[in-house]
Amino acid sequence: MNAPKAPNILAATSWSQETARLLVRPAVPADAEATWAYRRFPQVTHWVTSAWENLDGYRESFLLPERLGTRLVLERDGRVIGEVMVQPVEAWSQRESADSAVGTEAELGWAIDPAFAGHGLAKEALERVLRLCFTDLGLRRVTARCFSGNEPSWRLMERLGMRRESHLVAAALHREHGWMDGYGYALLATEWDATQQS
């Protein structure tokens, strides 16, 4: 049995979070336009779950409380260059232990302005977000998924120390390519802790 949905886990964090080159902060309504600046590019929409035809439709989705409350934006020198989603997911559990499974797991997703890709900024941001997940939020498990053809994403997951847990055959429906394979990755807090001590 699945546990009840977890509340907005990002509300428990202290802000803002900094890396060597980035500021990571909660998204605010005014970020809709800033993120649309790169979200509208075909090279970004190709692999993400939603492609919007115009700013109005994108803004409406961006401002939904259940989406805005799970989104972090990445700033470099005051410019929004990307975002990371930290979405609580229902950990699988039996009915008797369902309460203990709430708020223990999250799924990550991300997008970055192509002008800033290829410089290690996504990895830098996600390393900070993993620390946020495991240290500040006390999660026990973080996951991420992608189409098998999205090599930059799954290679990034592997560079972050995430392990490929699943290879789903023809299980992910892409808007242009039809049914494709999908990959699922995960990292446990204990695994992350071990990497921090080496």
Phi and psi in degrees as GROMACS dihedral restraints (atoms count N, CA, C in turn):
[ dihedral_restraints ]
;  ai    aj    ak    al  type     phi  dphi    fc
    3     4     5     6     1   -82.3    20    10
    4     5     6     7     1   147.5    20    10
    6     7     8     9     1   -75.5    20    10
    7     8     9    10     1   160.4    20    10
    9    10    11    12     1   -62.5    20    10
   10    11    12    13     1   158.0    20    10
   12    13    14    15     1   -63.2    20    10
   13    14    15    16     1   139.2    20    10
   15    16    17    18     1   -77.2    20    10
   16    17    18    19     1   153.5    20    10
   18    19    20    21     1   -72.6    20    10
   19    20    21    22     1   179.6    20    10
   21    22    23    24     1   -62.6    20    10
   22    23    24    25     1   101.5    20    10
   24    25    26    27     1   -72.3    20    10
   25    26    27    28     1   -21.4    20    10
   27    28    29    30     1   -72.0    20    10
   28    29    30    31     1   -19.4    20    10
   30    31    32    33     1   -63.6    20    10
   31    32    33    34     1   -19.7    20    10
   33    34    35    36     1   -86.0    20    10
   34    35    36    37     1    -2.2    20    10
   36    37    38    39     1   -91.0    20    10
   37    38    39    40     1   160.3    20    10
   39    40    41    42     1  -101.6    20    10
   40    41    42    43     1   137.9    20    10
   42    43    44    45     1  -120.0    20    10
   43    44    45    46     1   155.7    20    10
   45    46    47    48     1   -98.9    20    10
   46    47    48    49     1   172.4    20    10
   48    49    50    51     1  -108.6    20    10
   49    50    51    52     1   135.9    20    10
   51    52    53    54     1  -120.4    20    10
   52    53    54    55     1   148.3    20    10
   54    55    56    57     1  -117.6    20    10
   55    56    57    58     1  -173.2    20    10
   57    58    59    60     1   -60.3    20    10
   58    59    60    61     1   -35.7    20    10
   60    61    62    63     1  -123.2    20    10
   61    62    63    64     1    -4.0    20    10
   63    64    65    66     1  -132.1    20    10
   64    65    66    67     1   156.0    20    10
   66    67    68    69     1  -109.7    20    10
   67    68    69    70     1   127.8    20    10
   69    70    71    72     1  -112.4    20    10
   70    71    72    73     1   121.2    20    10
   72    73    74    75     1  -143.7    20    10
   73    74    75    76     1   163.4    20    10
   75    76    77    78     1   -65.3    20    10
   76    77    78    79     1   144.8    20    10
   78    79    80    81     1   -69.7    20    10
   79    80    81    82     1   147.5    20    10
   81    82    83    84     1  -125.3    20    10
   82    83    84    85     1   162.0    20    10
   84    85    86    87     1   -52.2    20    10
   85    86    87    88     1   -35.1    20    10
   87    88    89    90     1   -66.1    20    10
   88    89    90    91     1   -13.6    20    10
   90    91    92    93     1   -77.7    20    10
   91    92    93    94     1    -7.6    20    10
   93    94    95    96     1   -57.5    20    10
   94    95    96    97     1   -48.6    20    10
   96    97    98    99     1   -66.4    20    10
   97    98    99   100     1   -41.3    20    10
   99   100   101   102     1   -64.4    20    10
  100   101   102   103     1   -39.3    20    10
  102   103   104   105     1   -78.3    20    10
  103   104   105   106     1   -29.5    20    10
  105   106   107   108     1   -61.6    20    10
  106   107   108   109     1   -29.3    20    10
  108   109   110   111     1   -54.4    20    10
  109   110   111   112     1   -33.6    20    10
  111   112   113   114     1  -110.4    20    10
  112   113   114   115     1   -24.5    20    10
  114   115   116   117     1   -63.5    20    10
  115   116   117   118     1   -22.7    20    10
  117   118   119   120     1   -79.3    20    10
  118   119   120   121     1   -13.0    20    10
  120   121   122   123     1   -72.9    20    10
  121   122   123   124     1   137.1    20    10
  123   124   125   126     1   -56.8    20    10
  124   125   126   127     1   -36.0    20    10
  126   127   128   129     1   -68.5    20    10
  127   128   129   130     1   -18.8    20    10
  129   130   131   132     1   -89.6    20    10
  130   131   132   133     1   -47.8    20    10
  132   133   134   135     1   -69.4    20    10
  133   134   135   136     1   -18.2    20    10
  135   136   137   138     1   -54.5    20    10
  136   137   138   139     1   -41.6    20    10
  138   139   140   141     1  -108.4    20    10
  139   140   141   142     1   -13.5    20    10
  141   142   143   144     1   -77.7    20    10
  142   143   144   145     1   164.7    20    10
  144   145   146   147     1   -75.5    20    10
  145   146   147   148     1   -20.4    20    10
  147   148   149   150     1  -134.6    20    10
  148   149   150   151     1   133.9    20    10
  150   151   152   153     1  -118.2    20    10
  151   152   153   154     1   127.0    20    10
  153   154   155   156     1  -106.9    20    10
  154   155   156   157     1   144.3    20    10
  156   157   158   159     1   -82.9    20    10
  157   158   159   160     1   -23.8    20    10
  159   160   161   162     1  -153.0    20    10
  160   161   162   163     1   166.5    20    10
  162   163   164   165     1   -63.0    20    10
  163   164   165   166     1   -37.2    20    10
  165   166   167   168     1   -61.1    20    10
  166   167   168   169     1   -46.7    20    10
  168   169   170   171     1   -65.3    20    10
  169   170   171   172     1   -40.9    20    10
  171   172   173   174     1   -64.2    20    10
  172   173   174   175     1   -45.1    20    10
  174   175   176   177     1   -60.8    20    10
  175   176   177   178     1   -42.5    20    10
  177   178   179   180     1   -58.2    20    10
  178   179   180   181     1   -43.6    20    10
  180   181   182   183     1   -68.2    20    10
  181   182   183   184     1   -43.3    20    10
  183   184   185   186     1   -58.3    20    10
  184   185   186   187     1   -37.1    20    10
  186   187   188   189     1   -85.0    20    10
  187   188   189   190     1    -5.8    20    10
  189   190   191   192     1   -58.3    20    10
  190   191   192   193     1   127.6    20    10
  192   193   194   195     1   -53.8    20    10
  193   194   195   196     1   -38.6    20    10
  195   196   197   198     1   -70.0    20    10
  196   197   198   199     1   -16.2    20    10
  198   199   200   201     1   -97.3    20    10
  199   200   201   202     1   -47.6    20    10
  201   202   203   204     1   -59.8    20    10
  202   203   204   205     1   -37.1    20    10
  204   205   206   207     1   -72.9    20    10
  205   206   207   208     1    -6.9    20    10
  207   208   209   210     1  -113.7    20    10
  208   209   210   211     1     5.6    20    10
  210   211   212   213     1  -109.7    20    10
  211   212   213   214     1   133.6    20    10
  213   214   215   216     1  -111.3    20    10
  214   215   216   217     1   144.2    20    10
  216   217   218   219     1  -109.9    20    10
  217   218   219   220     1   153.2    20    10
  219   220   221   222     1  -110.3    20    10
  220   221   222   223     1   125.8    20    10
  222   223   224   225     1  -115.2    20    10
  223   224   225   226     1   141.1    20    10
  225   226   227   228     1  -129.2    20    10
  226   227   228   229     1   119.8    20    10
  228   229   230   231     1    52.5    20    10
  229   230   231   232     1    42.4    20    10
  231   232   233   234     1    80.9    20    10
  232   233   234   235     1    -0.1    20    10
  234   235   236   237     1  -107.6    20    10
  235   236   237   238     1   132.5    20    10
  237   238   239   240     1   -73.4    20    10
  238   239   240   241     1   120.9    20    10
  240   241   242   243     1  -120.0    20    10
  241   242   243   244     1    -1.9    20    10
  243   244   245   246     1   179.3    20    10
  244   245   246   247     1  -178.7    20    10
  246   247   248   249     1  -152.9    20    10
  247   248   249   250     1   156.5    20    10
  249   250   251   252     1  -132.3    20    10
  250   251   252   253     1   132.4    20    10
  252   253   254   255     1   -96.6    20    10
  253   254   255   256     1   134.0    20    10
  255   256   257   258     1  -121.2    20    10
  256   257   258   259     1    94.3    20    10
  258   259   260   261     1  -102.3    20    10
  259   260   261   262     1   116.9    20    10
  261   262   263   264     1   -59.6    20    10
  262   263   264   265     1   137.8    20    10
  264   265   266   267     1  -124.6    20    10
  265   266   267   268     1   157.7    20    10
  267   268   269   270     1   -80.7    20    10
  268   269   270   271     1   114.0    20    10
  270   271   272   273     1   -69.4    20    10
  271   272   273   274     1   138.1    20    10
  273   274   275   276     1   -68.6    20    10
  274   275   276   277     1   134.0    20    10
  276   277   278   279     1  -157.6    20    10
  277   278   279   280     1   167.6    20    10
  279   280   281   282     1   -86.1    20    10
  280   281   282   283     1   158.5    20    10
  282   283   284   285     1   -54.1    20    10
  283   284   285   286     1   -42.9    20    10
  285   286   287   288     1   -67.2    20    10
  286   287   288   289     1   -22.5    20    10
  288   289   290   291     1  -113.0    20    10
  289   290   291   292     1    10.3    20    10
  291   292   293   294     1   -59.2    20    10
  292   293   294   295     1   -38.4    20    10
  294   295   296   297     1   -62.1    20    10
  295   296   297   298     1   -35.3    20    10
  297   298   299   300     1   -75.0    20    10
  298   299   300   301     1   -14.5    20    10
  300   301   302   303     1   -90.2    20    10
  301   302   303   304     1   -14.9    20    10
  303   304   305   306     1   -66.5    20    10
  304   305   306   307     1   134.8    20    10
  306   307   308   309     1    72.5    20    10
  307   308   309   310     1    23.9    20    10
  309   310   311   312     1  -108.0    20    10
  310   311   312   313     1    -7.5    20    10
  312   313   314   315     1  -142.7    20    10
  313   314   315   316     1   148.1    20    10
  315   316   317   318     1  -144.2    20    10
  316   317   318   319     1   153.6    20    10
  318   319   320   321     1  -107.6    20    10
  319   320   321   322     1   136.5    20    10
  321   322   323   324     1  -100.5    20    10
  322   323   324   325     1   148.7    20    10
  324   325   326   327     1  -146.6    20    10
  325   326   327   328     1   158.4    20    10
  327   328   329   330     1  -156.5    20    10
  328   329   330   331     1   160.6    20    10
  330   331   332   333     1  -149.9    20    10
  331   332   333   334     1   145.5    20    10
  333   334   335   336     1  -137.7    20    10
  334   335   336   337     1   146.0    20    10
  336   337   338   339     1   -59.5    20    10
  337   338   339   340     1   124.8    20    10
  339   340   341   342     1   -55.7    20    10
  340   341   342   343     1   -25.9    20    10
  342   343   344   345     1   -65.6    20    10
  343   344   345   346     1   -18.0    20    10
  345   346   347   348     1  -114.1    20    10
  346   347   348   349     1     6.4    20    10
  348   349   350   351     1   -77.1    20    10
  349   350   351   352     1   155.8    20    10
  351   352   353   354     1    83.6    20    10
  352   353   354   355     1    11.3    20    10
  354   355   356   357     1  -119.8    20    10
  355   356   357   358     1    13.1    20    10
  357   358   359   360     1    77.7    20    10
  358   359   360   361     1    10.0    20    10
  360   361   362   363     1   -71.9    20    10
  361   362   363   364     1   -38.1    20    10
  363   364   365   366     1   -63.6    20    10
  364   365   366   367     1   -42.0    20    10
  366   367   368   369     1   -63.8    20    10
  367   368   369   370     1   -43.4    20    10
  369   370   371   372     1   -60.1    20    10
  370   371   372   373     1   -44.5    20    10
  372   373   374   375     1   -65.6    20    10
  373   374   375   376     1   -44.8    20    10
  375   376   377   378     1   -70.2    20    10
  376   377   378   379     1   -30.9    20    10
  378   379   380   381     1   -61.5    20    10
  379   380   381   382     1   -40.5    20    10
  381   382   383   384     1   -68.6    20    10
  382   383   384   385     1   -38.3    20    10
  384   385   386   387     1   -67.5    20    10
  385   386   387   388     1   -37.4    20    10
  387   388   389   390     1   -62.4    20    10
  388   389   390   391     1   -41.9    20    10
  390   391   392   393     1   -61.9    20    10
  391   392   393   394     1   -41.9    20    10
  393   394   395   396     1   -57.8    20    10
  394   395   396   397     1   -46.8    20    10
  396   397   398   399     1   -62.6    20    10
  397   398   399   400     1   -46.7    20    10
  399   400   401   402     1   -85.9    20    10
  400   401   402   403     1   -33.2    20    10
  402   403   404   405     1   -93.4    20    10
  403   404   405   406     1   -57.3    20    10
  405   406   407   408     1   -72.3    20    10
  406   407   408   409     1   -43.0    20    10
  408   409   410   411     1   -92.8    20    10
  409   410   411   412     1   -14.7    20    10
  411   412   413   414     1    67.8    20    10
  412   413   414   415     1    27.9    20    10
  414   415   416   417     1   -71.5    20    10
  415   416   417   418     1   155.5    20    10
  417   418   419   420     1  -102.9    20    10
  418   419   420   421     1   -13.7    20    10
  420   421   422   423     1  -157.2    20    10
  421   422   423   424     1   137.7    20    10
  423   424   425   426     1  -127.6    20    10
  424   425   426   427     1   137.6    20    10
  426   427   428   429     1  -125.8    20    10
  427   428   429   430     1   165.9    20    10
  429   430   431   432     1  -156.3    20    10
  430   431   432   433     1   150.6    20    10
  432   433   434   435     1  -133.0    20    10
  433   434   435   436     1   157.3    20    10
  435   436   437   438     1  -160.0    20    10
  436   437   438   439     1   163.3    20    10
  438   439   440   441     1   -67.4    20    10
  439   440   441   442     1   145.7    20    10
  441   442   443   444     1   -61.8    20    10
  442   443   444   445     1   -27.3    20    10
  444   445   446   447     1   -75.5    20    10
  445   446   447   448     1   -10.1    20    10
  447   448   449   450     1   -87.1    20    10
  448   449   450   451     1    69.5    20    10
  450   451   452   453     1   -59.3    20    10
  451   452   453   454     1   -41.4    20    10
  453   454   455   456     1   -56.6    20    10
  454   455   456   457     1   -37.6    20    10
  456   457   458   459     1   -70.6    20    10
  457   458   459   460     1   -47.0    20    10
  459   460   461   462     1   -71.9    20    10
  460   461   462   463     1   -28.7    20    10
  462   463   464   465     1   -68.1    20    10
  463   464   465   466     1   -36.6    20    10
  465   466   467   468     1   -63.7    20    10
  466   467   468   469     1   -43.0    20    10
  468   469   470   471     1   -57.5    20    10
  469   470   471   472     1   -41.5    20    10
  471   472   473   474     1   -68.8    20    10
  472   473   474   475     1   -37.3    20    10
  474   475   476   477     1   -65.7    20    10
  475   476   477   478     1   -26.2    20    10
  477   478   479   480     1   -80.4    20    10
  478   479   480   481     1    -4.5    20    10
  480   481   482   483     1    90.8    20    10
  481   482   483   484     1     7.6    20    10
  483   484   485   486     1   -75.7    20    10
  484   485   486   487     1   148.5    20    10
  486   487   488   489     1  -105.4    20    10
  487   488   489   490     1   137.3    20    10
  489   490   491   492     1   -73.8    20    10
  490   491   492   493     1   116.9    20    10
  492   493   494   495     1   -99.3    20    10
  493   494   495   496     1   -25.0    20    10
  495   496   497   498     1  -145.1    20    10
  496   497   498   499     1   146.5    20    10
  498   499   500   501     1  -127.8    20    10
  499   500   501   502     1   101.2    20    10
  501   502   503   504     1   -92.0    20    10
  502   503   504   505     1   121.4    20    10
  504   505   506   507     1   -84.3    20    10
  505   506   507   508     1   122.9    20    10
  507   508   509   510     1    46.9    20    10
  508   509   510   511     1    44.5    20    10
  510   511   512   513     1  -112.9    20    10
  511   512   513   514     1    -5.2    20    10
  513   514   515   516     1  -119.0    20    10
  514   515   516   517     1   120.8    20    10
  516   517   518   519     1   -91.5    20    10
  517   518   519   520     1   113.9    20    10
  519   520   521   522     1   -93.9    20    10
  520   521   522   523     1   140.7    20    10
  522   523   524   525     1   -63.6    20    10
  523   524   525   526     1   -26.0    20    10
  525   526   527   528     1  -108.6    20    10
  526   527   528   529     1   -37.2    20    10
  528   529   530   531     1   -96.4    20    10
  529   530   531   532     1    -3.1    20    10
  531   532   533   534     1    76.0    20    10
  532   533   534   535     1  -151.9    20    10
  534   535   536   537     1   -72.7    20    10
  535   536   537   538     1   123.8    20    10
  537   538   539   540     1  -126.5    20    10
  538   539   540   541     1   164.4    20    10
  540   541   542   543     1   -71.8    20    10
  541   542   543   544     1   154.7    20    10
  543   544   545   546     1  -130.7    20    10
  544   545   546   547     1   150.3    20    10
  546   547   548   549     1  -116.0    20    10
  547   548   549   550     1   141.0    20    10
  549   550   551   552     1  -119.1    20    10
  550   551   552   553     1   131.3    20    10
  552   553   554   555     1  -121.1    20    10
  553   554   555   556     1   156.3    20    10
  555   556   557   558     1  -152.9    20    10
  556   557   558   559     1   160.5    20    10
  558   559   560   561     1  -146.0    20    10
  559   560   561   562     1   129.8    20    10
  561   562   563   564     1   -91.2    20    10
  562   563   564   565     1   153.8    20    10
  564   565   566   567     1   -57.7    20    10
  565   566   567   568     1   -39.1    20    10
  567   568   569   570     1   -64.8    20    10
  568   569   570   571     1   -36.8    20    10
  570   571   572   573     1   -68.0    20    10
  571   572   573   574     1   -42.2    20    10
  573   574   575   576     1   -64.0    20    10
  574   575   576   577     1   -43.2    20    10
  576   577   578   579     1   -56.7    20    10
  577   578   579   580     1   -42.0    20    10
  579   580   581   582     1   -63.5    20    10
  580   581   582   583     1   -36.1    20    10
  582   583   584   585     1   -71.5    20    10
  583   584   585   586     1   -27.9    20    10
  585   586   587   588     1   -75.1    20    10
  586   587   588   589     1   -21.4    20    10
  588   589   590   591     1   -95.4    20    10
  589   590   591   592     1    -4.6    20    10
